[in-house]
Amino acid sequence: MRFSWTGLILAPLAVPVIFSALLSSLGGAHPVLGFLILLIPGCIVSYGSTMFLFLPCLFLLSLWRPLTGLKVCLLGLVLGGAVLIPLTVMAWKSSGADSGPPTESFFAFVVRWTEDPLTAVFPLAGLITAGLYWWLGTRQGSRSIPAQATPDEYSNS
């Protein structure tokens, strides 16, 4: 699979836009402000994990095995779950009183944290981003570059 600038620009943007739109439409006095407040950190996590985690792992996987859409999507699913680990550690370290040191053990925090249904968003976001990157990188453009003309074709003009 070739590197795709279109995939790099558009694929990580899809999930934060959808998620921000859904959550900001639930209500509130300023839905546009809520959309932007949710979109900015979502894009930071999405673009960061795509550029510094997904693309290097995709390159290494391509050296080892031929890539298929299924393999790329499974890689995105696994890496989406892996992104949850540092975010959980960061949330645990700031879970104490006044964002201070944690008051509970990390294991107890992880058990409580994984019960939240929004934790499923991370692997799902990785799957969607990887699938979209694969689709954008492998689709054929609407315009194609014609093959080089032969000398006979020049004489017919």
DSSP file with accessible surface (Angstrom, degrees, kcal/mol):
  #  RESIDUE AA STRUCTURE BP1 BP2  ACC     N-H-->O    O-->H-N    N-H-->O    O-->H-N    TCO  KAPPA ALPHA  PHI   PSI    X-CA   Y-CA   Z-CA
    1    1 A M              0   0   79      0, 0.0     2,-0.2     0, 0.0   137,-0.1   0.000 360.0 360.0 360.0 135.1    0.0    0.0    0.0
    2    2 A R        -     0   0  205    135,-0.3     2,-0.1     1,-0.1     0, 0.0  -0.502 360.0 -96.7 -84.9 154.7    1.3    3.4   -0.9
    3    3 A F        -     0   0   99     -2,-0.2     2,-0.5     4,-0.0    -1,-0.1  -0.461  39.9-154.6 -66.5 140.2    1.3    6.4    1.5
    4    4 A S     >  -     0   0   15      1,-0.1     4,-2.2    -2,-0.1     5,-0.1  -0.961  20.1-169.1-126.6 116.7   -1.7    8.6    0.9
    5    5 A W  H  > S+     0   0  173     -2,-0.5     4,-2.3     2,-0.2     5,-0.2   0.880  96.0  53.2 -67.1 -37.5   -1.7   12.3    1.8
    6    6 A T  H  > S+     0   0   64      1,-0.2     4,-2.7     2,-0.2     5,-0.4   0.923 110.1  47.7 -61.9 -43.2   -5.4   12.3    1.3
    7    7 A G  H  > S+     0   0    0      1,-0.2     4,-1.9     2,-0.2    -2,-0.2   0.897 111.2  50.9 -63.7 -40.4   -5.8    9.5    3.7
    8    8 A L  H  < S+     0   0   17     -4,-2.2    -2,-0.2     1,-0.2    -1,-0.2   0.880 116.5  40.5 -66.6 -35.3   -3.5   11.1    6.3
    9    9 A I  H  < S+     0   0   93     -4,-2.3     4,-0.2    -5,-0.1    -2,-0.2   0.919 127.2  28.4 -80.4 -42.4   -5.5   14.4    6.1
   10   10 A L  H >X S+     0   0   83     -4,-2.7     4,-1.2    -5,-0.2     3,-0.6   0.844 108.0  64.2 -92.8 -36.5   -9.0   13.0    6.0
   11   11 A A  H >X S+     0   0    1     -4,-1.9     4,-0.6    -5,-0.4     3,-0.6   0.925 104.9  44.6 -61.8 -46.1   -9.0    9.7    7.8
   12   12 A P  H 34 S+     0   0    0      0, 0.0    -1,-0.2     0, 0.0    35,-0.1   0.700 109.8  59.3 -72.1 -12.6   -8.1   10.9   11.3
   13   13 A L  H <> S+     0   0   58     -3,-0.6     4,-1.9    -4,-0.2     5,-0.2   0.795  89.7  71.1 -83.4 -26.0  -10.6   13.8   11.0
   14   14 A A  H <X S+     0   0   27     -4,-1.2     4,-2.4    -3,-0.6     5,-0.2   0.922  97.3  44.4 -62.5 -52.2  -13.7   11.6   10.4
   15   15 A V  H  X S+     0   0   21     -4,-0.6     4,-3.0     1,-0.2     5,-0.3   0.933 113.5  48.6 -66.2 -45.7  -14.2   10.2   13.9
   16   16 A P  H  > S+     0   0    8      0, 0.0     4,-2.6     0, 0.0     5,-0.2   0.907 113.0  49.3 -61.2 -36.2  -13.6   13.4   15.9
   17   17 A V  H  X S+     0   0   52     -4,-1.9     4,-2.4     2,-0.2    -2,-0.2   0.945 114.9  43.3 -66.6 -46.0  -16.0   15.3   13.7
   18   18 A I  H  X S+     0   0   99     -4,-2.4     4,-2.5    -5,-0.2     5,-0.2   0.946 116.9  46.3 -63.9 -47.5  -18.7   12.6   14.0
   19   19 A F  H  X S+     0   0   66     -4,-3.0     4,-2.5    -5,-0.2     5,-0.2   0.924 114.3  47.5 -63.6 -43.8  -18.2   12.2   17.8
   20   20 A S  H  X S+     0   0    1     -4,-2.6     4,-2.4    -5,-0.3    -1,-0.2   0.895 112.1  50.0 -65.1 -40.2  -18.1   16.0   18.4
   21   21 A A  H  X S+     0   0   43     -4,-2.4     4,-1.4    -5,-0.2    -2,-0.2   0.916 111.9  48.1 -65.2 -41.9  -21.3   16.5   16.3
   22   22 A L  H  < S+     0   0  108     -4,-2.5     4,-0.4    -5,-0.2    -2,-0.2   0.934 115.9  42.6 -64.0 -46.8  -23.1   13.8   18.1
   23   23 A L  H >< S+     0   0   60     -4,-2.5     3,-0.9     1,-0.2    -2,-0.2   0.866 114.0  50.0 -71.4 -34.9  -22.2   15.0   21.6
   24   24 A S  H >< S+     0   0   17     -4,-2.4     3,-0.8    -5,-0.2    -1,-0.2   0.751 104.2  60.3 -76.4 -19.2  -22.7   18.7   20.9
   25   25 A S  T 3< S+     0   0   85     -4,-1.4    -1,-0.2     1,-0.2    -2,-0.2   0.576  82.9  83.0 -81.6  -8.0  -26.2   18.0   19.4
   26   26 A L  T <  S-     0   0  136     -3,-0.9     2,-0.2    -4,-0.4    -1,-0.2   0.663 109.1 -81.4 -70.0 -15.7  -27.4   16.6   22.7
   27   27 A G    <   +     0   0   54     -3,-0.8    -1,-0.3    -4,-0.2     2,-0.2  -0.751  65.4 134.9 138.7 175.7  -28.1   20.0   24.0
   28   28 A G        -     0   0   67     -2,-0.2    -1,-0.0    -3,-0.1    -4,-0.0  -0.442  60.5 -92.5 125.8 160.4  -26.5   23.0   25.5
   29   29 A A  S    S+     0   0   90      1,-0.3    -1,-0.1    -2,-0.2     0, 0.0   0.821 117.0  33.8 -76.1 -30.9  -26.6   26.8   25.1
   30   30 A H     >  +     0   0  135      1,-0.1     4,-2.4    -3,-0.1    -1,-0.3  -0.713  62.1 169.6-128.5  82.9  -23.7   27.0   22.7
   31   31 A P  H  > S+     0   0   66      0, 0.0     4,-2.4     0, 0.0    -1,-0.1   0.861  80.0  53.2 -66.3 -32.4  -23.6   23.9   20.4
   32   32 A V  H  > S+     0   0  107      2,-0.2     4,-2.3     1,-0.2     5,-0.2   0.931 110.9  46.3 -68.5 -42.7  -20.9   25.3   18.1
   33   33 A L  H  > S+     0   0   99      1,-0.2     4,-2.6     2,-0.2     5,-0.2   0.919 112.8  50.4 -64.5 -41.3  -18.6   26.1   21.0
   34   34 A G  H  X S+     0   0   25     -4,-2.4     4,-2.0     1,-0.2    -2,-0.2   0.895 108.8  52.8 -62.3 -39.7  -19.2   22.6   22.4
   35   35 A F  H  X S+     0   0   51     -4,-2.4     4,-2.4    -5,-0.2    -2,-0.2   0.939 112.2  44.3 -60.1 -47.3  -18.4   21.1   19.0
   36   36 A L  H  X S+     0   0   82     -4,-2.3     4,-2.2     2,-0.2    -2,-0.2   0.889 110.5  54.3 -68.0 -37.7  -15.1   23.0   18.8
   37   37 A I  H  < S+     0   0  104     -4,-2.6    -1,-0.2     1,-0.2    -2,-0.2   0.870 116.1  39.1 -65.4 -34.9  -14.2   22.2   22.4
   38   38 A L  H  X S+     0   0   63     -4,-2.0     4,-1.4    -5,-0.2    -2,-0.2   0.833 113.9  55.2 -80.1 -34.2  -14.7   18.5   21.7
   39   39 A L  H  X S+     0   0   28     -4,-2.4     4,-2.7    -5,-0.2     5,-0.2   0.900  99.9  58.3 -68.8 -40.5  -13.2   18.5   18.2
   40   40 A I  H  X S+     0   0  106     -4,-2.2     4,-2.1     1,-0.2    -1,-0.2   0.956 111.7  37.0 -62.8 -53.8   -9.8   20.0   19.2
   41   41 A P  H  > S+     0   0   71      0, 0.0     4,-2.4     0, 0.0     5,-0.2   0.883 115.8  56.5 -67.5 -30.5   -8.6   17.4   21.7
   42   42 A G  H  X S+     0   0   25     -4,-1.4     4,-2.6     1,-0.2    -2,-0.2   0.914 108.8  45.9 -62.9 -41.2  -10.2   14.7   19.6
   43   43 A C  H  X S+     0   0   23     -4,-2.7     4,-3.0     2,-0.2     5,-0.5   0.872 109.4  55.3 -69.1 -35.7   -8.1   15.8   16.6
   44   44 A I  H  X S+     0   0  117     -4,-2.1     4,-1.9    -5,-0.2     5,-0.2   0.952 114.4  39.5 -61.7 -46.7   -5.0   16.0   18.7
   45   45 A V  H  X S+     0   0   52     -4,-2.4     4,-2.5     2,-0.2     5,-0.3   0.936 119.1  47.2 -67.9 -44.0   -5.4   12.4   19.8
   46   46 A S  H  X S+     0   0   13     -4,-2.6     4,-2.0    -5,-0.2    -2,-0.2   0.947 117.2  39.5 -66.9 -49.3   -6.6   11.1   16.4
   47   47 A Y  H  X S+     0   0   54     -4,-3.0     4,-2.7     2,-0.2     5,-0.3   0.901 116.6  52.0 -68.8 -39.2   -3.9   12.8   14.3
   48   48 A G  H  X S+     0   0   24     -4,-1.9     4,-2.5    -5,-0.5     5,-0.3   0.938 112.6  43.6 -62.5 -45.9   -1.2   12.1   16.8
   49   49 A S  H  X>S+     0   0   34     -4,-2.5     5,-2.9    -5,-0.2     4,-1.3   0.858 114.8  50.9 -70.7 -30.8   -2.0    8.4   17.0
   50   50 A T  I  <>S+     0   0    4     -4,-2.0     5,-2.6    -5,-0.3    -2,-0.2   0.954 117.7  36.8 -68.5 -47.3   -2.3    8.1   13.2
   51   51 A M  I  <5S+     0   0   79     -4,-2.7    -2,-0.2     1,-0.2    -3,-0.2   0.886 128.9  30.4 -74.5 -39.7    1.0    9.8   12.5
   52   52 A F  I  <5S+     0   0  164     -4,-2.5    -3,-0.2    -5,-0.3    -1,-0.2   0.536 135.4  18.5-103.0  -5.8    3.1    8.4   15.3
   53   53 A L  I  X5S+     0   0   58     -4,-1.3     4,-1.9    -5,-0.3    -3,-0.2   0.650 123.3  41.7-125.5 -55.6    1.5    5.0   15.9
   54   54 A F  I  ><S+     0   0   11     -5,-2.9     4,-2.9     2,-0.2     5,-0.2   0.948 114.6  46.8 -67.5 -51.7   -0.6    3.8   13.0
   55   55 A L  H  ><S+     0   0   30     -5,-2.6     4,-2.5     2,-0.2     5,-0.2   0.923 114.3  46.4 -63.2 -43.7    1.6    4.8   10.0
   56   56 A P  H  > S+     0   0   58      0, 0.0     4,-2.4     0, 0.0    -1,-0.2   0.932 115.8  46.5 -63.5 -40.5    4.8    3.4   11.5
   57   57 A C  H  X S+     0   0   41     -4,-1.9     4,-2.6     2,-0.2    -2,-0.2   0.885 111.6  51.9 -66.6 -36.5    3.0    0.1   12.5
   58   58 A L  H  X S+     0   0   12     -4,-2.9     4,-2.3     2,-0.2    -1,-0.2   0.912 109.7  49.7 -65.2 -40.3    1.4    0.0    9.0
   59   59 A F  H  X S+     0   0  120     -4,-2.5     4,-1.3    -5,-0.2    -2,-0.2   0.937 112.5  46.6 -63.4 -46.2    4.8    0.4    7.4
   60   60 A L  H  X S+     0   0  111     -4,-2.4     4,-1.2     1,-0.2    -2,-0.2   0.896 112.0  51.0 -63.9 -39.2    6.3   -2.4    9.6
   61   61 A L  H  X S+     0   0   34     -4,-2.6     4,-3.2     1,-0.2     3,-0.3   0.896 106.7  54.8 -64.6 -36.9    3.4   -4.7    8.9
   62   62 A S  H  < S+     0   0   44     -4,-2.3    -1,-0.2     1,-0.2    -2,-0.2   0.789 105.8  52.4 -68.9 -26.6    3.8   -4.0    5.1
   63   63 A L  H  < S+     0   0  118     -4,-1.3    -1,-0.2    -3,-0.2    -2,-0.2   0.807 118.1  37.6 -73.6 -28.6    7.4   -5.2    5.3
   64   64 A W  H  < S+     0   0  196     -4,-1.2    -2,-0.2    -3,-0.3    -3,-0.1   0.859 127.6  11.8 -91.9 -41.6    6.4   -8.4    7.0
   65   65 A R  S  < S-     0   0  120     -4,-3.2    -1,-0.2    -5,-0.1     2,-0.2  -0.964  82.3 -97.4-136.4 152.7    3.1   -9.3    5.3
   66   66 A P        -     0   0  101      0, 0.0     2,-0.3     0, 0.0     5,-0.1  -0.516  50.0-117.5 -68.4 137.7    1.2   -8.2    2.2
   67   67 A L        +     0   0   29     -2,-0.2     2,-0.3    -5,-0.1     3,-0.0  -0.583  35.3 175.3 -84.8 139.4   -1.5   -5.8    3.3
   68   68 A T     >  -     0   0   64     -2,-0.3     4,-2.2     1,-0.1     5,-0.2  -0.869  45.7-105.6-127.7 166.8   -5.2   -6.4    2.9
   69   69 A G  H  > S+     0   0   21     -2,-0.3     4,-2.4     1,-0.2     5,-0.2   0.887 120.6  53.2 -60.4 -38.1   -8.1   -4.2    4.0
   70   70 A L  H  > S+     0   0  121      2,-0.2     4,-2.6     1,-0.2    -1,-0.2   0.928 109.0  47.9 -64.7 -44.1   -8.9   -6.7    6.8
   71   71 A K  H  > S+     0   0   64      2,-0.2     4,-2.3     1,-0.2    -1,-0.2   0.902 112.6  48.8 -64.8 -39.9   -5.3   -6.6    8.2
   72   72 A V  H  X S+     0   0    0     -4,-2.2     4,-2.4     2,-0.2    -1,-0.2   0.924 112.7  47.9 -66.3 -41.8   -5.2   -2.8    8.1
   73   73 A C  H  X S+     0   0   31     -4,-2.4     4,-2.3     2,-0.2    -2,-0.2   0.900 111.3  50.1 -67.0 -39.5   -8.6   -2.6    9.9
   74   74 A L  H  X S+     0   0   89     -4,-2.6     4,-2.5     2,-0.2    -1,-0.2   0.897 109.8  51.6 -65.1 -38.5   -7.5   -5.2   12.5
   75   75 A L  H  X S+     0   0   32     -4,-2.3     4,-2.8    -5,-0.2     5,-0.3   0.930 110.1  49.0 -61.7 -43.5   -4.3   -3.1   13.1
   76   76 A G  H  X S+     0   0    3     -4,-2.4     4,-2.3     2,-0.2    51,-0.3   0.898 110.2  51.5 -63.1 -38.4   -6.4    0.0   13.6
   77   77 A L  H  X S+     0   0   65     -4,-2.3     4,-1.7    49,-0.3    -2,-0.2   0.942 113.5  43.8 -63.5 -46.5   -8.7   -1.9   16.0
   78   78 A V  H  X S+     0   0   98     -4,-2.5     4,-2.0     1,-0.2    -2,-0.2   0.929 116.0  46.6 -66.5 -44.6   -5.7   -3.1   18.1
   79   79 A L  H  X S+     0   0   22     -4,-2.8     4,-1.8     2,-0.2    -1,-0.2   0.848 107.6  57.5 -70.0 -31.2   -3.9    0.3   18.0
   80   80 A G  H  X S+     0   0    7     -4,-2.3     4,-0.7    -5,-0.3    -1,-0.2   0.897 109.5  45.7 -62.7 -39.1   -7.2    2.1   18.9
   81   81 A G  H >X S+     0   0   25     -4,-1.7     4,-0.5     1,-0.2     3,-0.5   0.863 109.2  55.7 -69.0 -34.3   -7.4    0.0   22.0
   82   82 A A  H >< S+     0   0   40     -4,-2.0     3,-0.9     1,-0.2    -2,-0.2   0.826  98.6  61.0 -68.8 -30.4   -3.7    0.6   22.7
   83   83 A V  H 3X S+     0   0   20     -4,-1.8     4,-1.3     1,-0.2    -1,-0.2   0.813  94.1  66.2 -65.1 -26.9   -4.3    4.4   22.7
   84   84 A L  H <X S+     0   0   26     -4,-0.7     4,-2.3    -3,-0.5    -1,-0.2   0.820  89.6  66.7 -64.2 -29.2   -6.6    3.9   25.6
   85   85 A I  H <X S+     0   0  111     -3,-0.9     4,-2.3    -4,-0.5     5,-0.2   0.960 103.4  39.3 -63.8 -55.8   -3.8    2.8   27.9
   86   86 A P  H  > S+     0   0   80      0, 0.0     4,-2.4     0, 0.0    -1,-0.2   0.887 116.2  52.9 -64.8 -31.8   -1.8    6.1   28.1
   87   87 A L  H  X S+     0   0   40     -4,-1.3     4,-2.2     2,-0.2    -2,-0.2   0.880 109.2  49.6 -68.6 -34.2   -5.0    8.1   28.3
   88   88 A T  H  X S+     0   0    9     -4,-2.3     4,-2.6     2,-0.2    -1,-0.2   0.909 110.6  49.4 -68.2 -42.1   -6.2    5.9   31.2
   89   89 A V  H  X S+     0   0   47     -4,-2.3     4,-2.5     2,-0.2    -2,-0.2   0.926 111.7  49.3 -62.1 -42.9   -2.9    6.4   33.0
   90   90 A M  H  X S+     0   0  121     -4,-2.4     4,-1.0     1,-0.2    -2,-0.2   0.915 112.5  47.1 -63.4 -42.5   -3.2   10.1   32.5
   91   91 A A  H  < S+     0   0   22     -4,-2.2     3,-0.2     1,-0.2    -1,-0.2   0.885 111.9  51.3 -66.9 -36.7   -6.7   10.2   33.8
   92   92 A W  H >< S+     0   0   55     -4,-2.6     3,-1.7     1,-0.2    -2,-0.2   0.922 106.5  53.6 -66.5 -41.7   -5.7    8.0   36.8
   93   93 A K  H 3< S+     0   0  129     -4,-2.5     3,-0.3     1,-0.3    -1,-0.2   0.763 115.0  41.0 -67.0 -22.9   -2.9   10.3   37.7
   94   94 A S  T 3< S+     0   0   59     -4,-1.0    -1,-0.3    -3,-0.2     5,-0.2   0.146  89.2  96.3-107.7  20.9   -5.2   13.3   37.8
   95   95 A S    <   +     0   0   38     -3,-1.7    -1,-0.1     4,-0.1    -2,-0.1   0.504  62.4  94.3 -90.7  -3.2   -8.1   11.5   39.5
   96   96 A G  S >  S-     0   0   11      4,-1.4     3,-1.4    -3,-0.3     2,-0.1  -0.039  94.2 -55.0 -78.2-175.1   -7.4   12.6   43.0
   97   97 A A  G >  S+     0   0   81      4,-0.4     3,-1.2     1,-0.3    -1,-0.2  -0.407 127.0   0.8 -62.9 131.9   -8.8   15.5   44.9
   98   98 A D  G 3  S-     0   0  166      1,-0.3    -1,-0.3    -2,-0.1    -2,-0.1   0.876 133.0 -61.9  54.2  40.6   -8.3   18.8   43.0
   99   99 A S  G <  S+     0   0   94     -3,-1.4    -1,-0.3    -5,-0.2    -2,-0.2   0.784 106.9 133.0  57.9  32.1   -6.6   16.8   40.2
  100  100 A G    <   -     0   0   19     -3,-1.2    -4,-1.4     1,-0.3    -1,-0.1   0.058  63.1 -33.2 -91.7-157.1   -3.9   15.7   42.6
  101  101 A P  S    S-     0   0  108      0, 0.0    -4,-0.4     0, 0.0    -1,-0.3  -0.242  78.2 -91.2 -62.5 150.2   -2.4   12.3   43.2
  102  102 A P        -     0   0   42      0, 0.0    -6,-0.1     0, 0.0    -9,-0.1  -0.281  25.3-157.9 -64.7 147.2   -4.8    9.3   42.8
  103  103 A T  S    S+     0   0  120     -3,-0.1     2,-0.3    -8,-0.1    -7,-0.0   0.565  75.2  50.3 -99.8 -13.6   -6.7    8.1   45.8
  104  104 A E  S    S-     0   0   58    -12,-0.2    -9,-0.1     1,-0.1    -8,-0.0  -0.821  94.7 -89.9-121.4 165.4   -7.3    4.6   44.5
  105  105 A S     >  -     0   0   71     -2,-0.3     4,-2.1     1,-0.1     5,-0.2  -0.281  34.6-116.7 -70.7 158.6   -5.1    1.9   43.0
  106  106 A F  H  > S+     0   0   75      1,-0.2     4,-2.8     2,-0.2     5,-0.2   0.895 114.7  54.6 -62.8 -40.1   -4.6    1.8   39.2
  107  107 A F  H  > S+     0   0  156      1,-0.2     4,-2.3     2,-0.2    -1,-0.2   0.930 108.8  47.2 -61.4 -44.7   -6.2   -1.6   39.0
  108  108 A A  H  > S+     0   0   39      1,-0.2     4,-2.1     2,-0.2    -1,-0.2   0.897 113.0  50.0 -64.3 -38.2   -9.4   -0.4   40.7
  109  109 A F  H  X S+     0   0    6     -4,-2.1     4,-3.0     2,-0.2    -2,-0.2   0.917 109.9  50.0 -65.8 -43.1   -9.4    2.7   38.5
  110  110 A V  H  X S+     0   0   40     -4,-2.8     4,-2.7     2,-0.2    -2,-0.2   0.911 109.8  51.1 -63.6 -41.1   -9.0    0.6   35.3
  111  111 A V  H  X S+     0   0   60     -4,-2.3     4,-0.7     1,-0.2    -1,-0.2   0.941 115.4  41.9 -61.5 -44.4  -11.9   -1.7   36.3
  112  112 A R  H >< S+     0   0  124     -4,-2.1     3,-0.5    -5,-0.2     4,-0.4   0.898 114.8  51.7 -68.3 -39.1  -14.1    1.3   36.9
  113  113 A W  H >< S+     0   0   76     -4,-3.0     3,-1.2     1,-0.2     6,-0.2   0.879 106.0  53.5 -66.5 -40.1  -12.9    3.1   33.8
  114  114 A T  H 3< S+     0   0   75     -4,-2.7    -1,-0.2     1,-0.3    -2,-0.2   0.676  96.2  67.8 -74.0 -15.4  -13.5    0.1   31.5
  115  115 A E  T << S+     0   0  145     -4,-0.7    -1,-0.3    -3,-0.5    -2,-0.2   0.695  78.8  97.3 -73.4 -17.6  -17.1   -0.2   32.6
  116  116 A D  S X  S-     0   0   71     -3,-1.2     3,-1.8    -4,-0.4     4,-0.3  -0.559  75.0-141.9 -71.7 126.4  -17.8    3.1   30.9
  117  117 A P  G >  S+     0   0  105      0, 0.0     3,-1.4     0, 0.0     4,-0.2   0.750  94.5  72.3 -64.8 -19.3  -19.3    2.4   27.5
  118  118 A L  G >  S+     0   0   86      1,-0.3     3,-1.4     2,-0.2     4,-0.4   0.662  78.9  75.4 -71.3 -12.8  -17.3    5.3   25.9
  119  119 A T  G X  S+     0   0   20     -3,-1.8     3,-0.8     1,-0.3    -1,-0.3   0.780  84.9  65.3 -68.0 -22.0  -14.1    3.2   26.2
  120  120 A A  G <> S+     0   0   62     -3,-1.4     4,-1.7    -4,-0.3    -1,-0.3   0.658  85.0  75.5 -70.8 -13.7  -15.4    1.2   23.2
  121  121 A V  H <> S+     0   0   39     -3,-1.4     4,-3.2    -4,-0.2    -1,-0.2   0.876  87.7  59.2 -65.4 -35.6  -15.0    4.4   21.2
  122  122 A F  H <> S+     0   0   58     -3,-0.8     4,-2.3    -4,-0.4     5,-0.2   0.952 109.2  38.4 -65.4 -53.5  -11.2    4.1   21.0
  123  123 A P  H  > S+     0   0   35      0, 0.0     4,-2.4     0, 0.0   -43,-0.2   0.922 118.9  50.7 -62.8 -37.1  -11.0    0.7   19.3
  124  124 A L  H  X S+     0   0   94     -4,-1.7     4,-2.7     1,-0.2    -2,-0.2   0.911 109.6  50.1 -65.1 -40.2  -13.9    1.6   17.1
  125  125 A A  H  X S+     0   0   20     -4,-3.2     4,-2.8     2,-0.2     5,-0.2   0.899 110.1  50.6 -64.8 -39.7  -12.3    4.9   16.2
  126  126 A G  H  X S+     0   0   14     -4,-2.3     4,-2.5    -5,-0.2   -49,-0.3   0.911 111.2  48.9 -63.0 -40.7   -9.1    3.1   15.3
  127  127 A L  H  X S+     0   0   59     -4,-2.4     4,-2.5   -51,-0.3    -2,-0.2   0.942 113.9  45.0 -63.8 -46.4  -11.0    0.6   13.1
  128  128 A I  H  X S+     0   0   75     -4,-2.7     4,-2.6     2,-0.2     5,-0.2   0.926 114.5  48.3 -66.0 -43.3  -12.9    3.4   11.3
  129  129 A T  H  X S+     0   0   11     -4,-2.8     4,-2.6     2,-0.2    -1,-0.2   0.926 113.8  46.5 -64.4 -43.7   -9.7    5.5   10.8
  130  130 A A  H  X S+     0   0    2     -4,-2.5     4,-2.6    -5,-0.2    -1,-0.2   0.919 113.6  48.6 -65.1 -43.2   -7.7    2.5    9.5
  131  131 A G  H  X S+     0   0   20     -4,-2.5     4,-2.6    -5,-0.2    -2,-0.2   0.908 113.1  47.3 -63.8 -40.4  -10.5    1.5    7.2
  132  132 A L  H  X S+     0   0   48     -4,-2.6     4,-2.9     2,-0.2     5,-0.2   0.902 111.3  50.8 -68.5 -38.6  -10.9    5.0    5.9
  133  133 A Y  H  X S+     0   0    4     -4,-2.6     4,-2.1    -5,-0.2    -2,-0.2   0.920 112.0  48.4 -63.1 -42.1   -7.2    5.4    5.4
  134  134 A W  H  X S+     0   0   59     -4,-2.6     4,-1.7     2,-0.2    -2,-0.2   0.934 113.3  47.0 -62.7 -46.0   -7.2    2.0    3.5
  135  135 A W  H  X S+     0   0  146     -4,-2.6     4,-1.7     1,-0.2    -2,-0.2   0.920 114.6  45.6 -64.3 -44.7  -10.1    3.1    1.3
  136  136 A L  H  < S+     0   0   19     -4,-2.9    -1,-0.2     1,-0.2    -2,-0.2   0.829 115.4  48.2 -67.9 -30.9   -8.6    6.5    0.5
  137  137 A G  H  < S+     0   0   21     -4,-2.1  -135,-0.3    -5,-0.2    -1,-0.2   0.742 119.5  35.6 -81.5 -22.4   -5.2    5.0   -0.2
  138  138 A T  H  < S+     0   0   64     -4,-1.7    -2,-0.2    -5,-0.2    -1,-0.2   0.583  89.2 105.2-109.3 -11.3   -6.4    2.3   -2.5
  139  139 A R  S  < S-     0   0  116     -4,-1.7     2,-0.4    -5,-0.2    -4,-0.0  -0.387  72.8-117.6 -70.8 149.6   -9.3    3.8   -4.4
  140  140 A Q        -     0   0  184      1,-0.1    -1,-0.1    -2,-0.1     4,-0.1  -0.727  30.8-116.0 -87.9 134.9   -8.7    4.8   -7.9
  141  141 A G        -     0   0   50     -2,-0.4    -1,-0.1     2,-0.2     0, 0.0  -0.192  20.0-116.2 -65.2 159.7   -9.1    8.5   -8.7
  142  142 A S  S    S+     0   0  129      1,-0.0     2,-0.4     2,-0.0    -1,-0.1   0.790 103.9  52.7 -69.9 -25.2  -11.8    9.7  -11.0
  143  143 A R  S    S-     0   0  223      2,-0.0     2,-0.4     0, 0.0    -2,-0.2  -0.910  73.7-164.9-111.9 138.8   -9.2   10.9  -13.4
  144  144 A S        -     0   0  103     -2,-0.4    -2,-0.0    -4,-0.1    -4,-0.0  -0.912  25.3-114.9-120.8 151.4   -6.4    8.7  -14.6
  145  145 A I        -     0   0  161     -2,-0.4     3,-0.1     1,-0.1    -2,-0.0  -0.717  39.2-123.3 -83.3 122.2   -3.2    9.6  -16.3
  146  146 A P        -     0   0  109      0, 0.0     3,-0.1     0, 0.0    -1,-0.1  -0.315  28.2-100.9 -67.5 152.0   -3.3    8.1  -19.8
  147  147 A A        -     0   0   95      1,-0.1     2,-0.1     0, 0.0     0, 0.0  -0.285  52.8 -80.4 -65.8 158.4   -0.6    5.8  -21.0
  148  148 A Q        -     0   0  179      1,-0.1    -1,-0.1    -3,-0.1     2,-0.1  -0.369  52.7-115.0 -65.1 134.1    2.1    7.2  -23.1
  149  149 A A        -     0   0   32     -3,-0.1    -1,-0.1    -2,-0.1     0, 0.0  -0.411  23.8-127.9 -72.3 146.3    1.0    7.4  -26.7
  150  150 A T    >>  -     0   0   66     -2,-0.1     4,-1.1     1,-0.1     3,-0.9  -0.515  27.1-106.5 -86.8 161.5    2.7    5.3  -29.4
  151  151 A P  H 3> S+     0   0  103      0, 0.0     4,-1.4     0, 0.0     3,-0.3   0.838 118.9  60.7 -58.9 -31.3    4.1    6.9  -32.6
  152  152 A D  H 3> S+     0   0  119      1,-0.2     4,-1.0     2,-0.2    -3,-0.0   0.866 100.6  54.1 -64.5 -36.1    1.2    5.4  -34.6
  153  153 A E  H <4 S+     0   0  107     -3,-0.9     4,-0.5     1,-0.2    -1,-0.2   0.806 104.4  55.3 -69.1 -29.4   -1.3    7.4  -32.5
  154  154 A Y  H >< S+     0   0  154     -4,-1.1     3,-0.8    -3,-0.3    -1,-0.2   0.876 105.0  52.3 -68.3 -36.8    0.5   10.6  -33.3
  155  155 A S  H 3< S+     0   0   88     -4,-1.4    -1,-0.2     1,-0.2    -2,-0.2   0.768 101.2  61.5 -73.6 -22.4    0.3   10.0  -37.0
  156  156 A N  T 3<        0   0  137     -4,-1.0    -1,-0.2    -3,-0.0    -2,-0.2   0.684 360.0 360.0 -76.3 -15.9   -3.5    9.5  -36.9
  157  157 A S    <         0   0  137     -3,-0.8    -3,-0.0    -4,-0.5    -4,-0.0  -0.247 360.0 360.0 -77.6 360.0   -4.1   13.0  -35.5
